[in-house]
Amino acid sequence: MEISTNQFTSLNGKTALVTGGTKGIGRAIADKLAQQGAQVIVTARTHPNEDDLLHHFIAADLTKPEDTTGLAEQISEKFGSIDILINNVGGLKAPSGGFSTLTDGHWESELQLNLLSAIRLDRVLLPTMIERQSGVIIHISSVAARQPLWNLNMAYAVSKAALNSYSKSLANELASKGIRVLTVAPGATKTPPMEKFVADYAASAGISVDEGFQQLLAQVGGIPMGRMAEPEEVASLVYFLVSPAAAYLTGTIYAIDGGSLPVV
């Protein structure tokens, strides 16, 4: 019997939720999944411009338990259930400078955004996946979890390292229930927040943006491929992992960093 390649790549009939899906990596993932046939829901704290509204949008601040519950209720009412969950929301909010600059509030804020928002959303959406014995969850982490820079991203890196550990634990728990859980860890990616981070770093150091970028690259040992990733490149990896072609993959962290991690 001949098997169609499309059988392993199509997302037709699947419903996907992408958090933080209105810009940057999240937007690229939402667009890619839609191109491959999925019905895509995106969520973010603020409503995008109507011209940019290509997917079904639900406003939610996932650092707030009540917003997470409300999001799950709206999805249940309008779509029934989710087949693919992309926990992409996150970011670096805490100041640089090391341990002495970080207050309890900074740590709590970083953990809420980068760890607890994903845990909270998984918890409300998993029951229907378990009931159907089917689903894929992707947690978007960062190579910073394995290569933290104490002077730039300490709290962020710690929160992403915790996300990696949680994701692996969840994958082990859910594998026998037909649900796959994977982690994607981008390195430097050309998004508006990253470009702002580089610009702010350069301004604080009194150097040009290009010099700032080169200094940041030097701190992580450089990027062998010599450039940042495009959001669409991260999206392509995510698409493969949620597709039937990756049916035997779970519990793994996939770094997409142009070779920057200096470890095997």
C-alpha positions as CSV (number, residue, x, y, z in Angstrom):
1,M,0.0,0.0,0.0
2,E,1.4,3.4,-1.0
3,I,1.5,5.9,1.9
4,S,1.0,9.6,1.0
5,T,3.7,12.0,2.2
6,N,1.0,14.4,3.1
7,Q,-0.3,11.9,5.7
8,F,2.8,12.7,7.8
9,T,2.9,16.5,7.3
10,S,-0.6,17.8,7.1
11,L,-2.3,19.4,10.1
12,N,-5.7,19.4,8.4
13,G,-8.5,19.0,11.0
14,K,-6.2,20.0,13.9
15,T,-6.9,23.0,16.2
16,A,-3.8,24.8,17.6
17,L,-3.4,27.4,20.3
18,V,-0.3,29.6,20.2
19,T,0.2,31.8,23.2
20,G,2.0,35.1,22.6
21,G,1.0,34.4,19.0
22,T,0.6,38.0,17.6
23,K,4.3,38.8,17.0
24,G,7.8,37.5,16.8
25,I,8.3,33.7,17.1
26,G,4.7,33.1,18.2
27,R,3.3,34.9,15.1
28,A,5.7,32.9,12.8
29,I,4.5,29.7,14.4
30,A,0.8,30.6,14.1
31,D,1.3,31.4,10.4
32,K,3.2,28.2,9.7
33,L,0.7,25.9,11.4
34,A,-2.2,27.7,9.5
35,Q,-0.3,27.2,6.2
36,Q,-0.2,23.5,6.9
37,G,-3.9,23.2,7.5
38,A,-4.5,23.8,11.2
39,Q,-7.2,26.1,12.6
40,V,-5.1,28.5,14.7
41,I,-6.1,30.4,17.9
42,V,-3.7,33.0,19.2
43,T,-3.7,34.8,22.5
44,A,-1.8,37.8,23.9
45,R,-2.5,40.5,26.5
46,T,-3.2,43.2,23.9
47,H,-5.4,43.1,20.8
48,P,-3.4,43.2,17.5
49,N,-4.2,45.7,14.8
50,E,-7.1,44.5,12.6
51,D,-4.8,44.4,9.6
52,D,-2.6,41.8,11.4
53,L,-5.5,39.7,12.7
54,L,-5.0,36.6,10.6
55,H,-6.0,34.0,13.2
56,H,-8.8,33.8,15.8
57,F,-7.7,36.0,18.7
58,I,-8.6,35.7,22.4
59,A,-7.2,38.3,24.8
60,A,-5.6,36.9,27.9
61,D,-2.8,37.7,30.4
62,L,-1.6,34.2,31.3
63,T,0.2,35.4,34.4
64,K,-3.3,35.8,35.9
65,P,-5.2,32.6,36.9
66,E,-8.6,34.1,36.0
67,D,-7.5,35.0,32.5
68,T,-6.2,31.4,32.0
69,T,-9.5,30.0,33.1
70,G,-11.4,32.4,30.9
71,L,-9.3,31.4,27.9
72,A,-10.0,27.7,28.5
73,E,-13.7,28.4,28.8
74,Q,-13.8,30.4,25.5
75,I,-11.9,27.7,23.7
76,S,-14.3,25.0,25.0
77,E,-17.3,27.0,23.9
78,K,-16.1,28.0,20.4
79,F,-13.8,25.1,19.4
80,G,-14.4,22.2,21.7
81,S,-10.8,21.1,22.3
82,I,-7.2,21.8,21.4
83,D,-5.0,19.3,19.5
84,I,-1.8,21.4,19.6
85,L,-0.7,23.7,22.3
86,I,2.3,26.0,21.8
87,N,3.3,27.6,25.1
88,N,5.3,30.5,23.6
89,V,4.4,33.4,25.9
90,G,7.5,34.6,27.8
91,G,10.2,37.2,27.9
92,L,13.1,38.8,29.8
93,K,11.6,41.5,32.0
94,A,14.1,41.6,35.0
95,P,17.0,44.0,35.0
96,S,20.6,43.0,34.2
97,G,23.4,43.3,36.8
98,G,23.4,40.1,38.7
99,F,21.9,38.9,42.0
100,S,22.1,42.2,43.8
101,T,19.8,43.9,41.4
102,L,17.1,41.3,41.5
103,T,14.3,41.7,44.1
104,D,11.7,39.2,45.1
105,G,9.3,41.0,42.7
106,H,11.7,40.5,39.8
107,W,12.1,36.8,40.5
108,E,8.3,36.3,41.0
109,S,7.5,38.2,37.8
110,E,10.0,36.2,35.7
111,L,8.7,32.9,37.1
112,Q,5.1,33.8,36.5
113,L,5.8,34.8,32.9
114,N,8.2,32.1,31.8
115,L,7.1,29.1,33.9
116,L,3.9,29.3,35.7
117,S,1.9,30.7,32.8
118,A,2.7,27.4,30.9
119,I,2.0,25.2,33.9
120,R,-1.3,26.9,34.5
121,L,-2.5,26.6,30.9
122,D,-1.4,23.0,30.5
123,R,-3.4,22.2,33.7
124,V,-6.7,23.6,32.3
125,L,-6.3,22.2,28.7
126,L,-4.8,18.7,29.4
127,P,-8.0,17.0,30.7
128,T,-9.6,17.0,27.3
129,M,-6.4,15.8,25.6
130,I,-6.2,13.0,28.1
131,E,-9.8,12.1,27.5
132,R,-9.1,11.9,23.8
133,Q,-5.7,10.2,24.3
134,S,-4.2,12.6,21.8
135,G,-2.4,15.9,21.8
136,V,1.0,17.7,21.4
137,I,2.4,20.4,23.7
138,I,5.4,22.4,22.8
139,H,7.1,24.6,25.4
140,I,9.2,27.4,24.0
141,S,12.3,27.8,26.2
142,S,15.7,29.3,25.5
143,V,19.3,28.3,25.2
144,A,19.8,30.7,28.1
145,A,18.5,27.9,30.3
146,R,21.7,26.0,29.6
147,Q,24.0,29.0,29.1
148,P,23.0,31.7,31.6
149,L,24.7,35.1,31.6
150,W,24.7,36.3,35.2
151,N,25.1,39.9,34.3
152,L,22.3,39.9,31.7
153,N,19.6,37.3,32.2
154,M,20.0,35.5,35.5
155,A,16.3,35.3,36.5
156,Y,15.1,34.7,32.9
157,A,17.6,31.8,32.5
158,V,16.6,30.2,35.8
159,S,12.9,30.4,34.9
160,K,13.6,28.8,31.5
161,A,15.7,26.0,33.1
162,A,12.8,25.3,35.4
163,L,10.5,25.2,32.3
164,N,12.8,22.6,30.8
165,S,12.7,20.4,33.9
166,Y,8.9,20.7,34.1
167,S,8.5,19.9,30.4
168,K,10.5,16.7,30.7
169,S,8.6,15.6,33.8
170,L,5.2,16.3,32.1
171,A,6.4,14.3,29.0
172,N,7.2,11.3,31.1
173,E,3.8,11.5,32.8
174,L,1.8,11.8,29.7
175,A,3.6,9.5,27.2
176,S,1.4,6.6,28.1
177,K,-1.7,8.7,27.6
178,G,-1.1,9.5,24.0
179,I,0.2,13.0,24.5
180,R,3.6,14.2,23.4
181,V,5.4,17.1,25.2
182,L,8.5,18.7,23.7
183,T,10.7,21.7,24.3
184,V,12.1,24.1,21.7
185,A,15.0,26.3,22.8
186,P,15.8,29.1,20.4
187,G,19.1,31.1,20.6
188,A,19.4,34.7,19.4
189,T,16.4,35.2,17.1
190,K,15.6,38.3,15.1
191,T,12.5,39.6,16.9
192,P,11.5,43.1,18.0
193,P,12.2,42.2,21.7
194,M,15.6,40.9,20.9
195,E,16.4,43.9,18.7
196,K,15.3,46.2,21.5
197,F,17.4,44.2,24.0
198,V,20.5,44.7,21.9
199,A,19.8,48.4,21.3
200,D,19.3,49.0,25.1
201,Y,22.5,47.1,25.9
202,A,24.4,49.2,23.3
203,A,22.9,52.4,24.6
204,S,23.8,51.6,28.2
205,A,27.4,50.8,27.2
206,G,27.7,53.9,25.0
207,I,28.5,51.9,21.8
208,S,26.8,51.3,18.5
209,V,24.1,48.6,18.1
210,D,26.5,46.5,15.9
211,E,29.2,46.7,18.5
212,G,26.6,45.8,21.2
213,F,25.6,42.8,19.2
214,Q,29.1,41.7,18.8
215,Q,29.8,42.0,22.5
216,L,26.8,40.0,23.4
217,L,27.8,37.3,20.9
218,A,31.3,37.2,22.4
219,Q,29.8,36.5,25.8
220,V,28.2,33.3,24.6
221,G,31.2,32.3,22.5
222,G,29.8,33.5,19.2
223,I,27.4,31.9,16.8
224,P,29.1,29.6,14.3
225,M,26.5,30.4,11.6
226,G,27.3,34.1,12.1
227,R,23.7,35.4,12.4
228,M,20.6,35.4,14.4
229,A,17.8,33.0,13.6
230,E,14.7,34.1,11.7
231,P,11.4,33.5,13.5
232,E,10.3,31.4,10.5
233,E,13.2,29.0,11.1
234,V,12.0,28.4,14.6
235,A,8.5,28.0,13.3
236,S,9.6,25.3,10.8
237,L,11.1,23.2,13.7
238,V,7.9,23.6,15.7
239,Y,5.8,22.5,12.8
240,F,7.8,19.4,12.3
241,L,7.6,18.5,16.0
242,V,3.8,18.8,16.1
243,S,3.3,16.9,12.8
244,P,2.6,13.2,12.5
245,A,6.1,12.9,11.1
246,A,7.4,13.3,14.7
247,A,5.0,10.8,16.3
248,Y,7.7,9.0,18.2
249,L,9.3,12.1,19.7
250,T,8.6,13.3,23.2
251,G,10.4,14.6,26.3
252,T,13.3,16.1,24.3
253,I,14.8,19.6,24.2
254,Y,15.6,20.9,20.7
255,A,18.1,23.8,20.6
256,I,17.9,26.0,17.5
257,D,20.8,28.3,18.0
258,G,23.1,28.3,14.9
259,G,25.5,26.1,16.8
260,S,26.1,28.6,19.7
261,L,25.9,26.2,22.6
262,P,29.4,25.1,23.4
263,V,28.5,21.7,24.6
264,V,27.6,18.3,23.1
